[in-house]
C-alpha cells in the first residue's frame, strides 16, 4: 500500500538544499505519495528538532551537515553501512523505533561509476576530510577495490581512527592509510574533497601535487561553494566534478530505504543540473 509520508532534510544551513526538488521528482516518477521539505535545526537542538518532527507525524528525514554523527546517536538500529561509518544521513521513523542509514558512499560510488564513467577498481584515491561525509564514503569506496585509498585530514588522529575502523573492510591488495593534509602524497587518480573547506569558503586544503594530469577531482558540495575547488582542479590539469550527481544518487538510496521503491536518477540529475546552472 502506498501510504503517504512526510519527510524533510534537517541541517544548518539548509535553505540551499536541492533535496526537496529531487524527492518531488522521485515521487512524481514513482507515484509515491509523500511531501518533502527543509527543516532548519538550531546547532544545539538537533535531537529535539528531529524528535518534534517525528512526533508530529514525520516518517523520516535526511540529515546534512553538521549533524550526521548526532543522527547516528539518535537511531536505535543501524544498517551495516551506517554502523561502519558511525554516521547517518538518513533516519526512518518506524513504529518499533528509529533506524539510521548512510547512503553517502553508495551515492558517491554510483555517481563516479554510472554518471562520470570512472573506474574505481585499481585506482589511487585520496579522500580529503574525516568528518561525516568522509565517514559515509569510505566503506563503499573500499568495496570498489581501489589500489590505494588515503584519508588526509587536518587532525591526523581523527583520520587514523576512521582508517582503523575500516581496515577490516579493505580488500586484499588495497593499501589504506591516514595522513595529514601536508603529507597526502602525489599523483592520485581520484581526489574527493569531503572536508568543510568549500562550504566554509576556505582554500583548497591539499597541494596541487595530489593531482595527476587528467585526474578526477570531486567536491561533495555543489553550486557556488564548489566552484573554487573545481577551478583549482582545472587549473592544475584535472577534471573537476561537483557533488550534484552524488546528491541525486544518495537521495535515490534514501528514497528506497524509506519507500521500498528505487527511482531512476538520470533524468532527475539532468533536470537538477539545469536548475542549478540557471541559478
N, C-alpha and C positions, 0 to 999 in steps of 0.2 A: 504494500500500500504506500502510495506517495504522500506521506504525511508532511504538512508544511513545517518549516523550521525557521527560526531566527538566528542569524549568525552575524558576527562582527569581526573586524580586525582591531585588536587592542594594542596600543602603543603610546609612545610620547617621544617625538611628534608622530602624528598620524594623519594630519589633514592632506598630505601629499599622496597618500596611498592610492594605488590604482586597483586594489583588490575588489572594491565594490563593483567596478566595471567588469572585471574578469568573471566574478561569480554570477553576475547578472547574465553575462553571455553564456556561461555554462548552464545556468538554469533554463534559459531560453532554448538552448540547443538540445538539452536532455528532457525537457518537460518537467523537471523537478520544481516543486512549489516551495520557494524559500524567499526570504528577504536577507539582505546583507548590507551592513552599514559600518561606519567608523566609530570607534569608541576611544576617546582620549582618556588615558588614566593618569592621575597625578603620580609623580615619581615615587612618592612614599605611600601609595594606597592601591597598588595593583591588585592585591588579593581581594580587598574589599570591593573594588570596582568590578572585578570579574564575578565575584560571588553575587553581587547585586544584580548583574545582568542575568546570570543563571537563574536566580530566584524569581526574576521577572518573566521567565519563560524562554530564555535563551537556550538554544540547542548545542551551541559550540562556538568556538572563536579561533581565529588566527591570532598569533602573538608575534609582534615585531619588537625591535629594539626599544628599550634596553631590558626587556622582561622575560627573555627566554629561559633563563635559569630560575626565575621566580615561578614561571609556569610549570616547570618540572617539579618543583616542590609542592605545588598545589594538586597535582594529579595523584590519585591513589593507585592507578595502574599505568604502566608504560608499555608501549610497543618495544620490541627489541632494539630498533634503531634509536629510539628516544632514550632507552636505558643506557646504550653505549655512549651517546652524546651527552647524557645528563643535562639536556636542554630540550625544551619543547617549543615548537612554533605553531602547534595545533592542540586544542583541547576539545574533547567531546563530552558533553554532559549527559551521561546515561542515568537511568533510574537507579541503578545499583552503585553509582559512583562516577568519578571523572576519570577519563583515560587520556593520556598525553601521547602525542606522536611527534616525530620530527621529519618533515618532508623536504627540508632544505637541500640535503645532499642528493636525494633522489632527483629533485628538480634540477640541480646543477648538472649532474651526470647526464640526465635526459637532454638538457639544452645543449651541452657540449657535443653529445653524440648525434642526436636527431636533428638539431637545428643548425649547429655550426659545423657538423661533419668532422669532428675532431676525434681521433683515436687515442684513448687514454692508456690502453694496454701497451706497456713498454716505454711509455713517455716519462720524462723527468718533470715533476710537478712541484711548484713552490706554492704553498698556502700561507698567505700573509695574515697574521692575526691568530688569536687563540680564544676569542670570545664565543658568543652563542652561535654566530654564523659559521665560524670555523669548526666548532664542535659538531654541528649538524652535518657539515660537509665531509669531514674526514673519513668516516666509516664507508660511505658509498664510494668515495674516491679510491680508497684502498681496495674495495671489492672489484674495481675495474682493473686491478693488477698493473699499476704503473711500475716502471723500473725503480723509480726513486720518488719519495714524497717527503718534502722538507717542510716543517712548520716553523715559521720565523715570527717572533713576537718581541715586543719591547721588553717584557718581563720574561726572561728565558724559563724561569721556573714554571710559569703557567703553561708555556708550550710543552715543556718536558712532561708535565703531569698529563696533558692531553695525549701526548705520544705514548706514554707508558700505559694508559688505559686502553689505547687502541692497538698496542703491539700484538696481542694475540690474534687480532683480525687481519694482520698483514700476511699476505700470501708469501710462500717461499720464493725468494728471488727479488722481493720488493724491499728496498732499503728505506727505512722510516727513521727520521731523526728530527730533533728540535735544535733550534739555534737562535741567536739574537738577530735583530734586523740587520746589523752591520756585518754579520758573518753568514749571510744567507747562501752564498755561493754564486756560481756563474752559469750562464747559457742554459736556462731551463726552456723546455718546450712549451710549457703552460705555466702562467703565473696568475693566481687567483687572489685578488685583494678582498679579504674578508674582515679587514680592520675597520675601525671607525674613522679613518682618516678622511674619506671622501665626504661623509655626512658632516664631519666637523670642519670641513674646509681647510684641512691641513695639507702639508706637502706629501707627495708620494713617499712612503716610509722606507723604501728599499732603493738601492743603487741601480742604475740602468744596466749594470753588468749582469744582472739576473736574467736579462732577456737575450736569447739567441736571436739572430736575424730571422724574421718571419715567425717568431713565437706568437702564441695567442696570449693576450693579457686581458683578463676578465675582471671587471669590478662588479661586486654584488649589488651596488647601487645603480640607479638609472636616472635619466634626465640630467638636469644641470649639475647635481652633485658629482656625477660620474665623469663629466666632461674633462676636468683637469687630468685625471688618471688616463683617460683614453687618448688625450692629446700627447701626454708624456710617452705613452706606449708607441704611438705612431711616429713621434719624433725620433725614436730610437730603433726604428725599423721593425716594429712588432705590429701585429694586427689587434686592434682594440675591440673589445666587446663589452657591452654593459650588461646589467643583471635583469633586463626585461624578460628574456627568454626563460631564465631561471625562475623568475617570479611567476610566470604563467604555468610552468611545468610543476613547480611545487604546489601551486594552487589546485591543479588538477589532481594531485595526490591527496590533498586535503579534502577536496570535494568527494573523492572516492571513499576516504576514511569516514566522512560524515554520512554520505548518502548511499554508498554501495554501488554507485554508477560512475564509470570512468569517462569523462568528457574528452573530446578531441581538442587538440591545442593549436594546430597550425593556423586556422582562420582567426582564432581569438588573438594569437600573438601578432598576426598581421594587422588586425584592427587596432590593437593596442599600440603598436608601433606608429601607425598613422596618427593616432590620438595624441601620443606623447610628442611626436615630431611637430605636430601642429601647434603645440603649446610653446 
